[in-house]
Amino acid sequence: MNQAVGAAVLVPAALYLAGVARTRSPWPPGRTVAWLAGLGCLAVALTGPLAAAHGDLRAHMAAHLLVGMVAPLLLVLARPATLLLRALPVPAARRVSRVLRTAPVRVLADPFVATGLNAAGLWLLYGTGLLTAMLHSPGLHLLVSAHVLLTGWLATAAVLALEPIGHRRGVVARAVALAAGAAAHDVLAKALYAAPPAGVTEAEAGAQLMYHGGTVVHVLVAALLWRQWYCSRAAVRDAEHTTVPAGA
Amino acid sequence: MTAGDPPRSDRRRLLVSGLLFGLGAAGAVDEIVFHQLLHWHHFYDRAGGAAALVSDGLLHATTWSATVAGLALLADVRRRRSFTPRTWWGAVLVGAGAFQVWDGVVHHKLLRLHQVRYGVDLTGYDLAWIGAGVLVLLAGALLLGRTRTGRTP
């Protein structure tokens, strides 16, 4: 099991570093740090004491927050698609770019679709017997973790829209999608508190960790989203345009 | 247009910023002071049903999102040099009061998600909770009304 996690962490790390080495223009070191830290979160969550604590909902939720929220945010900030486009030779980069602009990718990258998929996956996990089954089967645990990571990544990527994929929606739409996802997460956490799934211990503490930890990451994503808007070319130009007559 | 008379779109943005921030700040005070520090409120006291859970999750997510959005809009309004403290604080009070009244009436009484405090007679606490919200709401409306009349030529 640990070998699978090791490969899932080390291979992307090596590929990213190779990409950074290949880009001609300098690549901000913060993005590389974010990528490695995101993969580190996955390793911590999927091996060691967090993965070994079967049935303890606190450990499960700590791992869930790392895999489904913290790691996706760090991986999104690392902008792997942008790196891929820069590291590839031009013809190959064009082909990838064309794929990123196809209709299915555009639909998946819509913040409402991506957030909906993320929330639906979590409801499936916690609303059905899947959680109990997963706690007793390492293979299923890894599959579910991969799904949680991918949908969390998709949702965060769609909200922050840092990469050149399709059309980027306005800040209000993305903020509303983020808030809707956060609301679903909060409702789910309180529902788990009210009626814990069979076979788990420390359910109340685990549900509260999910609720408050989720809030912290959601606020962080919202702050990044609004900072992006504040610094965006359109908002800066708009502000300069309105203040010029007053100052002149 | 003079420097002291911001464009109408800027005033609207200032109002939206204050409303969002007030709503969010009141929610944050509720969460931090009454849930975490005093432990008066309970995470969930099992008296409310599914509707209470959904409404609480929505409100919680809305308040945090509103705080961040309100602060971002405030930074933008300041960058445009259209910030007028009285309008903004008026809107903040309206937002905070609206949250408090909604929380007190809908969450505590109609949906029974949780109560102000446990093990005490609730009447006084509920009156203080909702009354404080109404007072803050009125104070904000008064402040906003004065900025509006002050603006008309």
HADDOCK unambig.tbl for C-alpha pairs under 7 A between the chains (distance, minus, plus):
assign (segid A and resid 179 and name CA) (segid B and resid 61 and name CA) 5.62 0.50 0.50
assign (segid A and resid 179 and name CA) (segid B and resid 62 and name CA) 6.26 0.50 0.50
assign (segid A and resid 179 and name CA) (segid B and resid 65 and name CA) 6.19 0.50 0.50
assign (segid A and resid 182 and name CA) (segid B and resid 61 and name CA) 5.57 0.50 0.50
assign (segid A and resid 183 and name CA) (segid B and resid 57 and name CA) 4.91 0.50 0.50
assign (segid A and resid 183 and name CA) (segid B and resid 58 and name CA) 4.74 0.50 0.50
assign (segid A and resid 183 and name CA) (segid B and resid 61 and name CA) 4.95 0.50 0.50
assign (segid A and resid 184 and name CA) (segid B and resid 57 and name CA) 6.94 0.50 0.50
assign (segid A and resid 186 and name CA) (segid B and resid 57 and name CA) 4.84 0.50 0.50
assign (segid A and resid 187 and name CA) (segid B and resid 53 and name CA) 5.77 0.50 0.50
assign (segid A and resid 187 and name CA) (segid B and resid 54 and name CA) 5.48 0.50 0.50
assign (segid A and resid 187 and name CA) (segid B and resid 57 and name CA) 4.68 0.50 0.50
assign (segid A and resid 190 and name CA) (segid B and resid 53 and name CA) 6.60 0.50 0.50
assign (segid A and resid 191 and name CA) (segid B and resid 53 and name CA) 6.99 0.50 0.50
assign (segid A and resid 194 and name CA) (segid B and resid 46 and name CA) 6.72 0.50 0.50
assign (segid A and resid 219 and name CA) (segid B and resid 64 and name CA) 6.59 0.50 0.50
assign (segid A and resid 219 and name CA) (segid B and resid 65 and name CA) 6.82 0.50 0.50
assign (segid A and resid 222 and name CA) (segid B and resid 65 and name CA) 6.71 0.50 0.50
assign (segid A and resid 222 and name CA) (segid B and resid 68 and name CA) 6.61 0.50 0.50
assign (segid A and resid 223 and name CA) (segid B and resid 68 and name CA) 6.06 0.50 0.50
assign (segid A and resid 226 and name CA) (segid B and resid 69 and name CA) 6.70 0.50 0.50
assign (segid A and resid 226 and name CA) (segid B and resid 72 and name CA) 6.04 0.50 0.50
assign (segid A and resid 230 and name CA) (segid B and resid 72 and name CA) 6.93 0.50 0.50
assign (segid A and resid 230 and name CA) (segid B and resid 76 and name CA) 6.81 0.50 0.50
assign (segid A and resid 239 and name CA) (segid B and resid 79 and name CA) 6.86 0.50 0.50
assign (segid A and resid 239 and name CA) (segid B and resid 80 and name CA) 5.37 0.50 0.50
assign (segid A and resid 242 and name CA) (segid B and resid 80 and name CA) 6.63 0.50 0.50
assign (segid A and resid 243 and name CA) (segid B and resid 80 and name CA) 5.35 0.50 0.50
assign (segid A and resid 243 and name CA) (segid B and resid 81 and name CA) 6.78 0.50 0.50
assign (segid A and resid 246 and name CA) (segid B and resid 2 and name CA) 6.34 0.50 0.50
assign (segid A and resid 246 and name CA) (segid B and resid 3 and name CA) 4.73 0.50 0.50
